[in-house]
Amino acid sequence: KETFSAAIFFGFTGTPIHTENQKKMSTTSTVFGNELHRYSIADGIRDRNVLGFDPYMVTTMRDSDVRQTVALAKAKARDMADALADPAKAAVYNRYMNPAQVPMAGYAQEDGAYVKGIEDELPDAQYETEQHRRLVAEDILRGWVQLSRNGKFHAIFATASIAEAIAYYRLFKAMGSSLQITALFDPNIDNNGNGLVKEDGLIEILQDYNRLFGQDFDIAGHARFKKDVASRLAHKDPYKRVDQTPGQELNLLIVVDQMLTGFDSKWVNTLYLDKVLQYENIIQAFSRTNRLFGPDKPFGTIRY
């Protein structure tokens, strides 16, 4: 089902025939023989079997403000005037303020040596602030009507921790959003040392969902809740005509390590990310948005 990679091998029993190409392949390909064909996500997009992606980077803080904050911290200065008044502080401050000397993003040189950027000097704690979350939520709400085609399509919002998912869920409620939102995470995992926060949040999420959609889920029945959410997002039984039932659609699903692999719904067209993904996890997550639908869905939209 995954669209990012597929390989077809000729299978046989007996002693495998080794070639130079096979030696470079995995143990699996050595067992099954020569690779006959490879079909990648690029081929799928070209053949119009899946949609392409339209990714957007959304900054919650201006690069210039972030650079200045780091430069002042490195120079051990209170403000710009303090930094420039002392030659030693000024040298450090000016270095970090110069993009030619310190880029925004770090990078690896040809010899493998890593050159740090401004972003490498930032603690992860900045992303857990109320200011950052509010700016993210405002961006989602501001563009919702356009991106969802006036509520026709659904979206998934991936966060880095259960505590953050709960915080975002409560923030949308506090902002008076009219979107129908729920959150999905493993009820057996406490990935941030916040067991009480998780349990209270989970109860609140389930109670709100029950009230919205006339259900009766509790923590013990969380597996049924997850199945109901997946069916509602995918418009599968018993929700095949949910798009024709006002008030029964789920607009936005907040997730923590859920629904980003294996879940297919042509009705999901946008993925919001407030977490770091790497390697195959990126393509897996992006591919939640690229199922074919029609002219109203020309591509999968990613806002990170």
N, C-alpha and C positions, 0 to 999 in steps of 0.2 A: 504493500500500500504506500510505503514512503516513496516520494518522488525524487529525492535528492540523489539516489544512486541505485543502480541495479546491474548485476553482472550475471551472465549466463555461462556456465561451464559445461563441457562435455564430461559426463561421468562414466567411470569404468572401474573394474576391479583388476587386481594384479599389480605388477611393478609399474610405477609411473615413469613416463619418459621425461627426462629432465632437459630443458633447453635453457639458454641464457636468460630468456625472458621469464621463464617460470621461476628461476632462482630468485628473481626480484619480487615475486608475488608471495602472497601469504601461504601459510601451511594449508589452509583450506583449499586454495587453488591448486596446490601441488597434489593434494589428495584427489581432487576431481578432474585434474587434467588441464589442457590448454583452454584459455579464455576464448570463447567464440565471438562474444559481442558484449559491448558495454553501452548502456543507455543512461545518460546523466540528466540532471535537472535542466541543464542547458538545452539538451536535445528535446526534452519534454516541452519547454517553453517555445522552442523553434517550431515544433510540430503542433503547437496549440493544444496540447494535451493537458497542460496546466498553465496557470497565469504567471507572469513575471511579478517582480516585487518593486514597489516604489517606497524606498526608505527615506525617512526624514530625521535628522538630528535636531532635537529641541533643547535649547540651552535654557536652564532655569536661572543661571547667573551669567552675566556678560563676561567674555574672556578677559576683557581689560580689567574688570574688577577682581577677578580671580588672580590674574597675574600680579596686580598691585598688592593684594593681600599676601601672596607668597613672597614677593620681593621684600615687603616690610618685615615679614617674619624672619626671613633669612638675614636681613640686615640688622635685626634686633632694634628696629626703630618704631616709634609710636605713630608717626605719620610721615608724609613725604618731606616736609620741612626738616624734621628731625634727621631723616636719612641723608639729605643733601648737605646738611650743616657740618657733617663729619666726613672727612675724606675716606676713611676706611669703610664706614657704613655706605657712603655714596657709591663706592666701587662695587660692593655687593649688590646694592639696590639696582644700579644701572645695568648690571649684568643680567639680572633676572627680568628686568623690564625690556630687554632687547630680544626680540624674537629670533634674530640671527644667532644669538648666543645660547638662548634657552628656548626651544620650541614649546608649543602648548602641549603636544603629545610626544611621548618618548618614542624611540625607534631603535631597531637593531642595525648596526653597521654591517658592511660586507664581511668583516672579520668576526662577526658574532658579538662584538662588544655592544652593550646597551647604553644608549645615551638618554639620560633622564630628561623628562619634560616637566612643565609646570604641573600637569595633572598628576605626575608621580609623587609630588610633594604634598598632595592633599590627603587628609584622613578620610576613611569611609564614613565617619560620623557626620560629615556635612550632608550626606544624602538622607539622613534620618531626622533632619530638622523639620519642624512644622512649616517653615518658610518654603523649603524645597517641595514638600508634599503638596502644599496649597497651590504652588505654581504649576505643578504637574496636573493636578485635578482641574485647575482653571483651563489649561490647554485642552484637556480632554473634553470638557463641557463646551468650550468655545467653538470647537470644530465638529461637535457631534452631529448636528443636523446635516452638514455637508458630507462628512465621511460615511455616515450610516445611510445616506440617501433617505433622510427624514425618517429614520427608524426602521427601514426595511431590512438592514443587515445588523448583525451582532458583532461584538468586539470582545477580545480577551486582553486582560491587563496583567502582566506577569511582574510580581514583586520579589524582592530578595529574601524575605523572611515572613514568618507567620505574624509576628508583631506588626510589621509594616503593612501587611495585607489588612489586618484588623483596623489599624490606624487610618488607612485609606478608606476603608468601608465606612467607618464612622465619620470621616471628613466629608465624604459625599453626602451623607445624611445631614450633617450639620450645615452644609452649604445650601440645603433645600433643593437638591437636585430632583428632578422629576423622573430621572432614569430608573428603570427597574434593574437593580444591581444585587448580586450575591457574591460570595467568596467561597473558594474551594481549596482546602489543604488537608493534609493527612492528620486526622484527629489524634493519632497515636504518637505523633512526633512533636517534640518541643525543641525547635532548632535554634532557640535564642535564649534559653533559660527563663522563659516567661510562661510557666505552666498555668498560673491563675489567669493571666491575660488571655491566653489561648482558650481556656475553657469558657470564660465569661463571653469572649468574642464569639465563639462557636455557638453558644446558646442563643445569643442575640441574633446571629445570622440565620439560624434555623427558625427561630420564632418569626422573624421578619418575612422569611420565605414562605412559611406556612400561612401567614396573614395575607401576603400578596396573591398567592396562587391556590389557596384553599387546601393546603396539605397538612400532614400531621407528623412530620419527621422530628426525631430527637437524636441525641448523640449516639444512642445504641443502634439507630437505624441509618447511620451516616452513609453506608454503602448504597442504600436505596435513594438517599438524597442525591448522591453523586450521579447515579444512573438517571434520575429524573432531570437533573441539570443538563446532562449530556444529550438526552433525548429532546429536551426543549430547545437546546441550541442547534441541534441537527434537524429539527422538524421531523422526527421519527415517532412511531407509535409511542404513546397515544397523542402526539402533538403534530401530526402530519399537516394539519390545517391551522396551526397556531398563528400563522401570519394573517389569517382572516378572523382571528379572535382578539379583539382589542383588550388590552390589559393582561393578556396571558403570555406575552413574549418577554424574554429576558434580554435586556439590552447589553449589559456589560457584566462579564464574569472576571472577578479578580482571582488570580491563582498563585500558588506557591508550589512549584515543581509538580503541577498537575496539568493534564490536557494539552501539553506542549508536544507530545509525541503520540502518534497513533490515532488521535481524534480527528475525524473528518466531518466537515460540514461546509457545504457550499454557501451557507448563510453567514459565515464568519468572513468578514472582509478586512478587518483591521486588527493589528496586534500592537499594543502599547507595552513598552519594556522599561522598567525602572530597576534593572539588574544587569549584571554582566553575564553574557553567554559566550562560550568559546567553541570553536571547531564544529563538529557535526551537530552540536546542540543548537547552534544558530540556524542552520538550514532546517532542522527538524521543527523549530519553533516558527520560523518564517512560513513554513509550508502549511501551517494551520489556515493560512489566508488565501492560498492559491488554487482552490478548487474552482473549476469553471462554473459560471452562472449565466451570463448574458451581457448585453450592452451596458447594464447598470454597474457591472463589476469588471472594469478593464484590467485590473491588477490587484494584487494584495498590498495593502498599505501598512507600512511599519513606521511607528513613531517611537524613537528611543531617546 
